[in-house]
Amino acid sequence: MLTRHAQRDLVWVDLANPSSAEVRQVMQEFQLDPVIAEELLTPSFKPKVERRGETVFLILHFPSMRTLSSRPEHEIDFVVGKHFLITTRYESVDPLHIFAKALEVKTVLGRQEATHGGHLFVEMVRTLYQAVGNECDTLQQRLQTIEENIFKGNERQMVIELSQMGRILFDFREALLPHKDIIDSLEPAGARLFGASFGYHVHTLQGAYIRIAHTLQHLRDSLQEMRETNNSLLTTKQNDTMKTLTVLAFLFLPLSFVASLFGMSNIPLASTPPGFWQAAGMMLVLALSCLVYFKRKGWL
């Protein structure tokens, strides 16, 4: 599907799961390199940035809050020209819909902040980074909920939650890790096409990326601390359980011995009428003595 957004002399063309005919139409209209047009038809798992003629071509992946059945990241291809921006995506990306609505409002109000395709690209990527930051805030709230449940005694249930959080943060890091090199490489390529002042806008992207990277590192550190705390509490509970079972086993050991002893034949007192009560009394005394001893030792 092809969607076109115009703002004075700037055009943004958004391609969602493009067909060959749509890519051919865009290639002819904006005189794109056939190599770029071929790249737009299929997803690519490797980020890249390169200049071809009067355009800069970028492939970036952005993390998403996935479910078990969805992909952990979105791919967006950017073709940036002096008077146009072309984006290609292969699934729905909500931040792009938000950016499109904001662009429509600016167009209606006559507020054109972007003067060329490079500016429009920077604004769009900053919107995408802002969406990632919002998702990081959601992850922070989820971590706080996990922390509360840990100290409420739900350590065993939180093992799965912590593992899921670890997977999400790993996916976020893997998707965003190549961005630093891509943005750094964009500055010289964009400066030759849009002028030296474009470097300032690239620096704003670098700052936005660094903030996201620091936020993710903080979340990873918090997750690690919670995981260690949860494991310590689980280990403590398991040790307490094992200690209790050991004490009970040791408590019943002499009682079993007395019961077995009096169960043998030809044992004095075993065949006399008060023999049962004497054996029971002996077992009770042993049990109470063991309990008092364990209590003094702090084992109970």
VMD Tcl script that draws the C-alpha trace (Angstrom):
set ca {
  {0.00 0.00 0.00}
  {1.30 3.42 -0.97}
  {0.48 6.52 1.09}
  {1.61 10.01 0.13}
  {2.01 13.01 2.46}
  {2.91 16.39 1.01}
  {4.17 19.48 2.84}
  {4.82 22.32 0.40}
  {7.83 21.22 -1.65}
  {8.49 18.10 0.49}
  {6.91 14.69 -0.13}
  {6.83 11.67 2.15}
  {5.87 8.40 0.49}
  {5.11 5.52 2.87}
  {5.14 2.01 1.41}
  {3.61 -0.78 3.50}
  {4.32 -4.27 2.13}
  {4.91 -2.75 -1.31}
  {4.18 -4.55 -4.54}
  {6.52 -4.56 -7.52}
  {4.27 -2.10 -9.33}
  {4.35 0.37 -6.41}
  {8.12 0.17 -6.12}
  {8.48 0.64 -9.88}
  {6.20 3.68 -9.72}
  {8.24 5.26 -6.93}
  {11.52 4.41 -8.67}
  {10.43 6.15 -11.85}
  {8.95 9.17 -10.08}
  {11.99 9.88 -7.90}
  {14.62 8.38 -10.24}
  {15.87 5.88 -7.69}
  {18.78 3.56 -8.26}
  {17.47 0.09 -9.32}
  {19.57 -1.47 -6.54}
  {17.64 0.57 -3.95}
  {14.34 -0.33 -5.58}
  {15.22 -4.01 -5.33}
  {16.09 -3.61 -1.64}
  {12.64 -2.13 -0.95}
  {10.85 -5.27 -2.12}
  {12.16 -7.67 0.53}
  {13.10 -7.36 4.21}
  {16.76 -7.22 5.16}
  {18.17 -8.42 8.47}
  {21.31 -6.29 8.22}
  {21.20 -2.52 8.92}
  {23.02 -0.31 6.45}
  {23.57 3.25 5.26}
  {24.89 4.24 1.86}
  {24.71 7.14 -0.54}
  {23.62 6.46 -4.11}
  {23.55 9.47 -6.37}
  {21.43 12.21 -4.81}
  {19.86 9.95 -2.20}
  {20.88 8.34 1.09}
  {19.57 4.83 1.69}
  {19.25 3.47 5.24}
  {17.93 0.28 6.80}
  {17.15 0.47 10.51}
  {15.46 -1.95 12.90}
  {13.43 -0.71 15.85}
  {12.42 -2.90 18.82}
  {8.82 -3.73 19.55}
  {6.95 -5.03 22.61}
  {6.41 -8.44 21.05}
  {4.21 -11.33 22.03}
  {5.25 -14.94 21.60}
  {3.89 -14.96 18.02}
  {5.33 -11.65 16.77}
  {8.76 -10.48 15.69}
  {10.97 -8.69 18.23}
  {11.68 -5.77 15.88}
  {10.37 -3.68 13.00}
  {12.39 -2.98 9.90}
  {12.05 0.41 8.22}
  {13.90 1.32 5.03}
  {14.53 5.02 4.38}
  {15.34 6.65 1.06}
  {16.23 10.28 1.78}
  {16.43 12.86 -0.99}
  {16.58 16.64 -1.09}
  {12.83 17.03 -1.60}
  {11.44 13.65 -0.62}
  {11.51 10.88 1.95}
  {10.46 7.32 1.16}
  {9.84 4.79 3.92}
  {9.22 1.09 3.43}
  {7.93 -1.22 6.14}
  {6.62 -4.75 6.15}
  {4.25 -4.55 9.10}
  {2.29 -1.92 11.01}
  {4.46 0.57 12.91}
  {2.35 2.73 15.24}
  {4.88 5.60 15.67}
  {4.75 6.22 11.92}
  {0.98 6.68 12.12}
  {1.52 9.19 14.94}
  {4.14 11.01 12.88}
  {1.79 11.13 9.88}
  {-1.00 12.71 11.95}
  {1.41 15.28 13.41}
  {2.63 16.11 9.90}
  {-0.93 16.60 8.69}
  {-1.62 19.01 11.57}
  {1.53 21.03 10.77}
  {0.54 21.16 7.12}
  {-2.95 22.46 7.95}
  {-1.49 25.09 10.30}
  {1.13 26.09 7.76}
  {4.03 25.15 10.04}
  {6.79 23.61 7.95}
  {9.78 22.89 10.13}
  {11.57 20.57 7.68}
  {13.29 22.24 4.74}
  {14.56 19.09 3.01}
  {14.24 15.33 3.20}
  {17.08 15.05 5.71}
  {15.21 17.19 8.23}
  {12.07 15.11 7.71}
  {14.08 11.93 8.28}
  {15.56 13.26 11.53}
  {12.11 14.25 12.83}
  {10.74 10.81 11.99}
  {13.56 8.89 13.66}
  {13.28 11.08 16.75}
  {9.58 10.15 16.90}
  {10.54 6.48 16.65}
  {13.11 6.90 19.45}
  {10.49 8.64 21.57}
  {8.21 5.61 21.09}
  {11.06 3.34 22.20}
  {11.51 5.56 25.26}
  {7.81 5.19 26.08}
  {8.16 1.41 25.85}
  {11.15 1.61 28.19}
  {8.92 3.47 30.67}
  {6.43 0.61 30.40}
  {9.22 -1.88 31.09}
  {10.29 0.18 34.13}
  {6.75 -0.01 35.54}
  {6.69 -3.74 34.90}
  {9.97 -4.12 36.78}
  {8.51 -2.23 39.73}
  {5.53 -4.60 39.76}
  {7.90 -7.59 39.68}
  {9.89 -6.13 42.58}
  {6.73 -5.75 44.67}
  {5.72 -9.34 43.96}
  {9.19 -10.60 44.87}
  {8.95 -9.12 48.36}
  {5.36 -10.34 48.74}
  {6.65 -13.91 48.68}
  {5.95 -14.73 45.02}
  {9.56 -15.52 44.15}
  {8.80 -18.73 42.28}
  {6.22 -17.06 40.00}
  {8.59 -14.16 39.32}
  {11.23 -16.46 37.80}
  {9.21 -16.62 34.57}
  {8.47 -12.87 34.64}
  {12.16 -12.05 35.07}
  {13.09 -14.38 32.21}
  {10.55 -12.72 29.91}
  {11.86 -9.28 30.86}
  {15.39 -10.44 30.14}
  {14.37 -11.62 26.69}
  {12.62 -8.31 25.90}
  {15.60 -6.22 27.02}
  {17.94 -8.45 25.01}
  {15.78 -7.92 21.90}
  {15.76 -4.16 22.48}
  {19.54 -4.07 22.80}
  {20.12 -6.23 19.73}
  {17.80 -4.07 17.60}
  {19.30 -0.74 18.68}
  {22.97 -1.70 18.93}
  {23.79 -1.05 15.23}
  {22.15 2.40 15.31}
  {25.23 4.12 16.69}
  {27.42 3.16 13.73}
  {24.61 3.91 11.27}
  {24.03 7.42 12.68}
  {27.76 8.11 12.80}
  {28.07 7.08 9.14}
  {25.07 9.23 8.21}
  {26.80 12.49 9.14}
  {29.40 12.62 6.32}
  {26.97 11.17 3.74}
  {24.23 13.62 4.71}
  {26.59 16.60 4.90}
  {27.62 16.15 1.26}
  {23.97 16.02 0.20}
  {22.25 18.48 2.54}
  {25.11 20.74 3.60}
  {27.39 21.02 6.63}
  {24.56 22.25 8.86}
  {22.98 18.81 8.63}
  {25.61 17.59 11.10}
  {23.78 19.44 13.88}
  {20.62 17.44 13.25}
  {22.58 14.19 13.18}
  {23.99 15.11 16.60}
  {20.45 15.43 17.96}
  {19.80 11.87 16.80}
  {23.00 10.75 18.48}
  {21.85 12.36 21.73}
  {18.44 10.67 21.49}
  {20.10 7.31 20.86}
  {22.49 7.74 23.80}
  {19.58 8.48 26.14}
  {17.80 5.32 25.01}
  {20.99 3.28 25.37}
  {21.52 4.58 28.93}
  {17.90 3.82 29.81}
  {18.24 0.26 28.52}
  {21.46 -0.23 30.47}
  {19.73 0.99 33.64}
  {16.88 -1.45 33.03}
  {19.33 -4.31 32.48}
  {21.16 -3.44 35.71}
  {17.87 -3.29 37.63}
  {16.80 -6.63 36.16}
  {20.10 -8.21 37.17}
  {19.74 -6.95 40.75}
  {16.16 -8.23 40.97}
  {17.16 -11.59 39.54}
  {19.93 -11.98 42.13}
  {17.58 -10.92 44.92}
  {14.90 -13.32 43.73}
  {17.40 -16.18 43.50}
  {18.69 -15.41 47.00}
  {15.18 -15.45 48.46}
  {14.36 -18.69 46.62}
  {17.56 -20.29 47.89}
  {16.79 -19.16 51.44}
  {13.30 -20.65 51.26}
  {14.65 -23.91 49.86}
  {17.29 -24.06 52.60}
  {14.62 -23.48 55.25}
  {12.51 -26.26 53.76}
  {15.44 -28.66 53.64}
  {16.38 -27.76 57.22}
  {12.84 -28.45 58.41}
  {12.73 -31.79 56.62}
  {16.13 -32.75 58.02}
  {15.06 -31.86 61.56}
  {11.85 -33.87 61.20}
  {13.78 -36.87 59.85}
  {16.25 -36.66 62.75}
  {13.35 -36.25 65.18}
  {11.63 -39.45 64.06}
  {14.83 -41.47 63.88}
  {15.03 -42.34 67.65}
  {11.27 -42.81 67.76}
  {11.48 -45.34 64.93}
  {14.31 -47.07 66.76}
  {12.27 -47.40 69.97}
  {9.22 -48.59 68.04}
  {11.29 -51.20 66.18}
  {12.99 -52.28 69.40}
  {9.71 -52.92 71.20}
  {8.35 -54.68 68.16}
  {10.93 -57.42 68.51}
  {10.10 -60.62 70.37}
  {11.59 -61.56 73.74}
  {12.12 -57.92 74.68}
  {11.63 -57.19 78.40}
  {8.55 -55.07 79.12}
  {7.24 -55.69 75.58}
  {4.96 -58.53 76.65}
  {3.79 -56.95 79.95}
  {0.50 -55.02 80.13}
  {2.10 -51.63 80.83}
  {4.73 -52.22 78.12}
  {2.85 -50.17 75.51}
  {2.50 -47.14 77.77}
  {6.12 -47.38 78.83}
  {7.26 -47.45 75.20}
  {4.95 -44.57 74.32}
  {6.23 -42.56 77.29}
  {9.82 -43.21 76.31}
  {9.12 -42.05 72.75}
  {7.37 -38.91 74.02}
  {10.30 -38.05 76.28}
  {12.75 -38.53 73.41}
  {10.65 -36.38 71.09}
  {10.36 -33.56 73.64}
  {14.07 -33.74 74.42}
  {14.95 -33.49 70.73}
  {12.56 -30.58 70.24}
  {14.08 -28.68 73.19}
  {17.60 -29.37 71.89}
  {16.74 -28.23 68.35}
  {15.08 -25.10 69.69}
  {18.13 -24.15 71.76}
  {20.36 -24.69 68.75}
  {18.12 -22.41 66.66}
  {17.29 -25.12 64.17}
  {13.56 -24.60 64.59}
}
mol new
graphics top color blue
foreach p $ca { graphics top sphere $p radius 0.5 }
foreach p [lrange $ca 0 end-1] q [lrange $ca 1 end] { graphics top cylinder $p $q radius 0.2 }
display resetview
